[in-house]
Amino acid sequence: MADVNSLKVQIEELREKLHQLVIDKKGNFVDHEVAQLSAQLDELIVAYEKVK
């Protein structure tokens, strides 16, 4: 399993990517791509909470 610092970096990178995607999709939070990326971010956050 990834360490805490690695997870923090991954979470921040994915958060920034998600933020940009939402801008690109003009705020459409129900877009399939946005929902998929959000789910990936959720998984990373859960993993982080388990190891911190």
N, C-alpha and C positions, 0 to 999 in steps of 0.2 A: 504494500500500500504506500502511496505517496506520503512524503512528510508534510508537516504543516506549512512550511515556507513555500514549497512547491505548489501546494494547493492554493495558497494565497495568490501566487503569481498567476496560476491558471484561471482562478476566479476573476481576478482583475482584468486579465486579457479578454476573457469571454464576456465580461460585463461591458467592456468598451465596445467590443464587436456587436453585441446585442443593441447597445445604445445607438450605434451608427446605423444598424439595420432598421431600427424603428424610425429613425430620421428618414432613411432612404424609402421606407414604405409609407411615409407621410403619416406616421402615428397609428398605423393599422396594427393593433396588438393581436388581432385574431388571424393575421396572415400565417399561413402554414410554416414558412421559414422562421418567422419570429417565435411562434409557439414551440417549434422544435429546438431552437437555440435556447429559449427560456427553460425548457425542460432539461437540457444539458447543464445549464447553469445551476438549476435546482439540485441535480445529482452531485455536482461538485460541492455545493454548499453543505449538503447532507454528509458527504464524505469528510469535509473539513470539520464539521461539528462532532463527528465520531472520533476524530484523532486529536482534537485540540485539548 
